[in-house]
């Protein structure tokens, strides 16, 4: 599970903007933010790079 919605709010980055940067559909980012699906590891690492955060900041241990 990801803390994407919370981190995007803190960083003041919209889901639509993140989708544009990643080259994915905004609906996909919305699905990740709602924890309905998860991005691939490669995409997750790219999200961390874009948001300048550590992987451990993004991922919630289950």
Protein Blocks (a to p, Z undefined) as FASTA:
>chain_A
ZZklmmmmmnopafklmmmmnopafklmmmmmnopaccdfklmmmmmmmnopafklmpcc
ZZ
